[in-house]
Amino acid sequence: KKYPDSITNDSPTQKVGADYSPEFRQYEHKYPMLSLGNTYNEEELREFDSRVRKQIEGHPEYVCELKYDGASISITYRNGIMYRALTRGDGTKGDDVTLNVKTIKTIPHKLSGRTFPGEFIIRGEILMPHSVFDQLNSDRVSAGLPPFANPRNAASGTLKLLDPRIVASRNLDCMFYFLLSEELPYRTHLENLKSAAEMGFRVP
């Protein structure tokens, strides 16, 4: 901060918190991928509700969902066809992992249903099922390789492999939780989640 003229693009200070890989092309997120806020007690939840009530008219309603611990993904669809899939990266730019995401059987390449925006982004968590994780670690140990620490790291590492065939063999899954567009189908988050399910996405 004291010497901004000394900053270089390859400085570690410019990469903290990012998950970039030099082998993948980076693109900017149309909408930033922000971190979720945490809370650890009822009082903090009540304070959050109080802030919400001060900023809106009427009575707030909440949608409660399970939090999946996987690798964040943001997928753009154009005219019902998958266009680009980006990792979270630093929240502003992410790695293009479209070819790998296309190997995940539960993520539609082409949408079903009749109603969806001409262009939209859907966000979710790429997951590795425990059964796949256990078998993968068993195979790694048998081959003399260190096991993965947990399914989240294994899913994230798999998403960044350069060979889509290996990605396909690991049977990744994805749960989607957020629809973004200039022309959302519905006014509320819950209705948009239901519409995502009708389009063929897995939602909580």
CORSUL-V473110 format. One record per residue. N is the residue number from 1. RES is the residue in three letters. SS is DSSP state (h for helix, s for strand, l for the rest). Layout:
# CORSUL-V473110
n: {N & N}
res: {RES & RES}
ss: {SS & SS}
This chain:
# CORSUL-V473110
n: {1 & 2 & 3 & 4 & 5 & 6 & 7 & 8 & 9 & 10 & 11 & 12 & 13 & 14 & 15 & 16 & 17 & 18 & 19 & 20 & 21 & 22 & 23 & 24 & 25 & 26 & 27 & 28 & 29 & 30 & 31 & 32 & 33 & 34 & 35 & 36 & 37 & 38 & 39 & 40 & 41 & 42 & 43 & 44 & 45 & 46 & 47 & 48 & 49 & 50 & 51 & 52 & 53 & 54 & 55 & 56 & 57 & 58 & 59 & 60 & 61 & 62 & 63 & 64 & 65 & 66 & 67 & 68 & 69 & 70 & 71 & 72 & 73 & 74 & 75 & 76 & 77 & 78 & 79 & 80 & 81 & 82 & 83 & 84 & 85 & 86 & 87 & 88 & 89 & 90 & 91 & 92 & 93 & 94 & 95 & 96 & 97 & 98 & 99 & 100 & 101 & 102 & 103 & 104 & 105 & 106 & 107 & 108 & 109 & 110 & 111 & 112 & 113 & 114 & 115 & 116 & 117 & 118 & 119 & 120 & 121 & 122 & 123 & 124 & 125 & 126 & 127 & 128 & 129 & 130 & 131 & 132 & 133 & 134 & 135 & 136 & 137 & 138 & 139 & 140 & 141 & 142 & 143 & 144 & 145 & 146 & 147 & 148 & 149 & 150 & 151 & 152 & 153 & 154 & 155 & 156 & 157 & 158 & 159 & 160 & 161 & 162 & 163 & 164 & 165 & 166 & 167 & 168 & 169 & 170 & 171 & 172 & 173 & 174 & 175 & 176 & 177 & 178 & 179 & 180 & 181 & 182 & 183 & 184 & 185 & 186 & 187 & 188 & 189 & 190 & 191 & 192 & 193 & 194 & 195 & 196 & 197 & 198 & 199 & 200 & 201 & 202 & 203 & 204}
res: {LYS & LYS & TYR & PRO & ASP & SER & ILE & THR & ASN & ASP & SER & PRO & THR & GLN & LYS & VAL & GLY & ALA & ASP & TYR & SER & PRO & GLU & PHE & ARG & GLN & TYR & GLU & HIS & LYS & TYR & PRO & MET & LEU & SER & LEU & GLY & ASN & THR & TYR & ASN & GLU & GLU & GLU & LEU & ARG & GLU & PHE & ASP & SER & ARG & VAL & ARG & LYS & GLN & ILE & GLU & GLY & HIS & PRO & GLU & TYR & VAL & CYS & GLU & LEU & LYS & TYR & ASP & GLY & ALA & SER & ILE & SER & ILE & THR & TYR & ARG & ASN & GLY & ILE & MET & TYR & ARG & ALA & LEU & THR & ARG & GLY & ASP & GLY & THR & LYS & GLY & ASP & ASP & VAL & THR & LEU & ASN & VAL & LYS & THR & ILE & LYS & THR & ILE & PRO & HIS & LYS & LEU & SER & GLY & ARG & THR & PHE & PRO & GLY & GLU & PHE & ILE & ILE & ARG & GLY & GLU & ILE & LEU & MET & PRO & HIS & SER & VAL & PHE & ASP & GLN & LEU & ASN & SER & ASP & ARG & VAL & SER & ALA & GLY & LEU & PRO & PRO & PHE & ALA & ASN & PRO & ARG & ASN & ALA & ALA & SER & GLY & THR & LEU & LYS & LEU & LEU & ASP & PRO & ARG & ILE & VAL & ALA & SER & ARG & ASN & LEU & ASP & CYS & MET & PHE & TYR & PHE & LEU & LEU & SER & GLU & GLU & LEU & PRO & TYR & ARG & THR & HIS & LEU & GLU & ASN & LEU & LYS & SER & ALA & ALA & GLU & MET & GLY & PHE & ARG & VAL & PRO}
ss: {l & l & l & h & h & h & l & l & l & l & l & h & h & h & l & l & l & l & l & l & l & l & l & l & l & s & s & s & l & l & l & l & l & l & l & l & l & l & l & l & l & h & h & h & h & h & h & h & h & h & h & h & h & h & h & l & l & l & l & l & l & l & l & l & l & l & l & l & l & l & s & s & s & s & s & s & s & s & l & l & s & s & s & s & s & s & s & l & l & l & l & l & s & s & s & s & l & h & h & h & h & l & l & l & l & l & l & l & l & s & l & l & l & l & l & l & l & l & s & s & s & s & s & s & s & s & s & l & l & h & h & h & h & h & h & h & h & h & h & h & h & h & l & l & l & l & l & l & l & l & h & h & h & h & h & h & h & h & h & l & l & l & l & h & h & h & h & h & h & l & l & l & s & s & s & s & s & s & s & s & l & l & l & l & l & l & l & l & h & h & h & h & h & h & h & h & h & h & h & l & l & l & s & l}
